[in-house]
Amino acid sequence: MTVKYIGAVGIADALGVSRHAVHKWRSRYPANSSHPFPHPDVEIDGNPGWRPTRIDEVTRWRDGLPGRGAGGGRPTAARQEFLADALARGFTRDEALRAIASFAEEFPEMTEPELYAWLMEKWS
């Protein structure tokens, strides 16, 4: 039976960031740092791989980055797209963020980028 893993590109797609961002995180936050990036489950020819079920762990790790939180950090591309779509539909930024927070509580199995895409699809 073949075991499937995702690499930096898969993590980047799931989090709505670039592959380069994932590589930067891994180099800036090594295992011996105060906020180490989640260690890969496998490495093949120098390329890391994670079980797809660990996306939530990586998302929580990213959300705990220094400077993130109450208004800190630059929003991901997926969040920027969602907020632009929400504003175009007459929502305020606060209303859009409250909607995401509510749906995130209701659907904890979905990542933020999945929630953004789902809501934008529902609005269409």
N, C-alpha and C positions, 0 to 999 in steps of 0.2 A: 504494500500500500504506500502510495506517495504522500508525503507530508508536505503541505504547502506553507510557505513563508512569504512575508512581504519585505521588501527592501526599503531603502530611503525614499524611493519614488512612491511606493505604496503608502508610506507614512505621510509623505508630503501631500499626496492627493487626498487622503482622509482628513488631514488637518487644514487643507486649503492654503498651504504654503508652498514654496519652491523646494526642490530637491536640495538646492544649495543651503537653504535655511536648516534643513535637517543635518547636513554635513557640518555646518557651523556649530550647531548645538552640540553635536558629538565631540567636536574638537574643543569647544569652550568649556564644556561640562563633563570632563572625563570621570572615571570611576573614583578617583581620589579627591574630587571636588566636593564642595558643600551641598551641591544640588546635582548629583550625577545623572546623566541621561540614562534611561533604562537600557541595561546591558542586553545585547542581542542574544537570541536563543541559539543561533547557529552562525557560523562564519564559513563561507565557501570561497576559496581563492581570494581571500581578503575582503570579500563583500559580506556585510552583516545582514542577518535575516531575523525577523521577529514573527511570532505566531500572530495571525490576524486578530485574535482575541485580546491582544495587548494594546490595541489602539486606545482604549479608554485609559489605560495606565499612562501612555505617552501624552494623551490630552491633559490628564491631571498634572503630569510633570510640567508640561508647557504652561498651564494655568498658574503654576507655582513659581514661575521664573521671577527672579528679582525685578522689581519695577512693574510687574503686571498687577492687575487688580483694579482698584477704583480709579479708572481713567488712565492707568499706566500702560505704556507700550503702544505700538502702532497696531491697529486692527488688521486681522488677516484679510486676504483678498476676498475670501468668501463672505466675511462679515461686512466688508465695504460694499460688496455687490448687493447683499441683503438690505443694508441700510439705505442705499441709493434707491432700490426698488420700493422699499417701504415709504420713503419720502415722496417718491413719484406718485404713490397711491394715497397720499394725504396723511400718513402717520407721522407723528413726531418721533424723534430719535428715542426718547424715553419710552413711548408706547411700543415701538418696535423691539427695544431691548427687554421690556417687561413681557412681551409676547414670547420671545425666545426663552426667557427664564421660566415662564409658566410651562411651555411645551417641553423644556429640558427636564423639568420635574416629572411631568406626566409620561415622558418617553425616555427614561434614562439610558436605554440601550442605543439611542441614536447619538451620533457625534454632532457637534455644533454645525459643521458644514452640511451634514445630512439634514439637520433641522432647517437650515437656511434654504436649501434646495426644495425641501418638502413644502415649506410655507410659501415660497415664491410660486411653486407649481399650483398650490391651492388657490392663490390669489388670481391666477391667470383665468 
